[in-house]
Amino acid sequence: MRITKMHGAGNDFVIINNTVEKLDPATLPALAVKLCAYHTGVGADGMMVVEKSECADYRMVFYNNDGSLGEMCGNGSRCICRYGFEEGLAGDIQRVETTSGTVVGKRIDKRRYRVRLNDPSVIDLHRRVGEYDCAYVELGVPGLPHAVVRMDDWDSRSTDSLRKTGRALRLAGEFPKGANVTFVKKLGEDCLKAVTFERGVEDFTLACGTGCGSAVTALTLMGEVSGRDVRVHMPGGMLEISLTAENGTVRDIFMTGPTARVFDTELGEID
């Protein structure tokens, strides 16, 4: 089985082209767990499987590293667009079918790709969870759930303390589907610093593209940022978000950021 390892701003993935490998879909959740394990597998935040599509250049099926099916992944979609271009699956501009809808990607240069994230289907700027006033955003249909927490001292708190808060919010009953939780602070005009506790990974990742898109969505509607070329610094690197906000909602969320193709290899049988 041939696999590719990629990452977008440190958010890392294993990619399998199942139009070639012909793996049984029923085996993929367990395979994701094995491949994504950091000490006994390849190690990754998630696994992306390329399938044929009736409505796009190809389909991306995303699995979190615990084997659960994810609706979509922003950094993953940038990586899969680079993979699709370099593997000859599509050109500079490509359409990728995801569980939450079709994502359009564009090649900027060898490393940088821009993707249009799924439009929000739910926006609730004030959803109280205990002492925290969270903005809740779902991207696409079915929606990828994100809680955005404005916390100006998140980066001065201990990792264990922040992880405990992230886990509690991620599992809060106010979010029936669970939620990815992004803590965000302003560094300056149209400049944010953020980190995301990701559902399915159950820990912080080095970057979360949909978390950035959701944070900029919320802060734009709150009047905190302009929504144009907003820089979001995450532990793994900087992502840039531009969107259109009107009549209390948001559309056309574009995310630009780096990709890296780490390696390609052939795997034998996995015990």
N, C-alpha and C positions, 0 to 999 in steps of 0.2 A: 504494500500500500504506500503510495506516494503522498507525503504531507508537506505543507509549507508553513513555516513559523513567521509571523509578522507582528509588528506592533505599531500603534498610533499613539504617539506621545506617552509611551510606556504601557499603554493598555494592550495586552498581548493576546494573540490568538493562534490556534492551529486551524489550518484550512485544508479541506479535502474536496477534491473535484469528483463528486459522485456520478457525474455523467460518464466518467471513465471507470471509477472503482466499482460501481454497481453494488454498493453495500445495502443490506437489508435495513430499511428505515427503523425497524423495531430494535435494532442493535445500537443505534446511534446514541441514545442517552447514556448507556453504560460505557460506550466507547469514549464519550466526552469526559466522563469521570476519570477513566484510566489515563487518557492522553493529557488532560489538564492538570493532573496531580504533579505538584512541584518536586517532590522527592522521589517518586516512583515512576513518573511519566515524563512527558516532554515539558510540562509546566506551562499553564496559560490561564488567563481569566475566562476564556471561552473558546468554543469550537464553532467554526463556520463551515457549512456544507453547501457546495454549489450543486444546484439541480437545474433541470430544464424548466423553462417558463413559457406559458402560453401568451403572456401579456408584456414581457420585458425581455431584455437580452439574456438574462438568466435569473434564477431564484437563489436567494441566500436564506438558508435555515440556520438560525443561531441557537446554540446551546450554551447555557452558563456552565461554569466548571463543576457545579454539583449535578449536572445532567438535566436540569430543568430547561424547558423550552423558553427562550426569550422572544419578546415581540420584535425587537429591533435593537441595533447597537450602532451608535453614531461613529465612534472610532473604528469599529469593525467595518462599517460601510465604506469608510475612506480606504481602509486596507483592501477590502474586497474589490473596490474599483481599480486600485493599482494592480491587484492580482488579475482581474479580468482583462485589463489592457495588456499586461505583459504576457498573458497566456493566449491572447488573440480571441477572447470571448466577446470583446466589444472594442469600440474606438475611444477617442478622447472624451467623448460624451457618452454616457451609458445609463441605461435604466435597469435598476435592480429590484426585483420583486422581493418584498419581505412580508412577514406575517402581519405587520401593521400598515402595509400599503407600499406603493412603489417609491423608491428613492432614486433621485437623479444625481449622478456624480460627474465631475469634470476634472480632467487632468490639468493641473497648472504647470507643473514641471515634473521631473523624475520622482521627487519625494513628496511634493505638496499636492493635495487633492482637495476639492471643494465638493460638498454634498448638500443637497437640499433635504433637510429633515422633514419628517411627516408633520403636517399642520396639527396644532393642538385640537383635541376633541373635547377636552375638559380644562377649564381654568378656574380655580377658586383661590383668590389671592389671600384669603384669611380663613384658614382652617385650624382652629385651636386644638393643640394636643398638649395637655398639661400646662406647663409654664411657657410652651413654645407656640408662637404665632407662625404657622407654616403656610407658604403658598403651595398649592397642589396643582400639578399640571400633568395631563396625559397627552402624549404625542401619538397620533395615528389612531386607527380603528382596527382591532381592539387596541386600546390605549396603553402605551408604556408609561407606568406611573412614576412620578417624581415628586418628592417633597423638597421644597427649597426653604432653608432656614437662614435668615440673616443673623450672623453671629460675628461681631467685629473682633472677638478675641479667640476665635477657634484655633488659630495657629499658635497661640501661646498656652493652650491647654495640653495636658498630657495626652499622649495617643490613647492610652487605656481609658481615660475619662471620656474622650471624644468618641471612642469606639462604643463604649457603653451607651452613650446618648444616641448614637447613630443606630445601634441595634434596637433600642427601645422604640425609637420613632419608626424604623423600618417595619416593625411588627405591630404598630399601634392599631387599635380597632377602628380608628378614624380613617384608615386606609384599607378598605376591604380586600384589595388585591395585593396588599403589601406595597412597599414603595422603595425606590432608590432615594437616598437622602443626601442632599447637597448642602454643605455649609459654605456660606459665601460672605465675603467682606469687600468693601470698596477700598481700592488703593488710590484712586484718583478719578479724574473724568474719563468715563468709558473704559475703566480698567478695574478688573475684579481679581480676587484671589479665592480659589474654591477647592474643595475636596469632596469626594462622593463615597458614601458607604453604599455598596452595590448589592442589591437583591440578587441572590443566586451565587454570588461570590461570598457574601456574608462577611465582608471586610472592606476596607478602603482599597481602591485601585489607584494607580498613578494618574489616571485621567478618565473622564467620562464625558463623551461628546454630547449625548442627550441630556446629561446633567447640566452641562454648560448651556445648551440651548434652552432648557427649562428655566435656569437661573436668569438668563438674559431676558427671556419672555416675561417672567414675573417682575424683574426690576425695571424693565421698560414700561410696563403698564403702571407701575408705582411711581414713575417719573424719576427714578434714580439714575438711569442711563438712557442714552439716545436711541439705542437699538441699531446703530450703524457702526460697523467696525469696532465692536466691543471686544477688547482683549481680556481673555480669562486665563489667568495663570494657575495651572494645576501642578501637582508634584512632578509629573512626567514631562511637562512642557506647556507651551502656550497655544491656545486655540482662539480663533477669531470668529465672532458671530455677528451676522447682519440679518435683520428681519424687517418685516412691514407690520406696523401696529396701527389699527384704526377701529373706531367704534367699540373699544373695549376688548378687542381680541387681536390675535396675531396670526400671520400667515407668512409663507416664504422664508423659513428659517434656514439660512445658509451658514454652514460651518466649514472653515478652512483650517487645515493643519497638516502636520508632517506624517509620513508613513515610513516604515523601514521593513525591508524584506530580510529577515535574519538568516534563514537557511531553508533549503529544500533537501529532503532525504527520503529514502525508501525504508519503511519499517517492515520487519518480519512479523510473525504472529505475536500478539500481545497476550500474555497469560492473565 
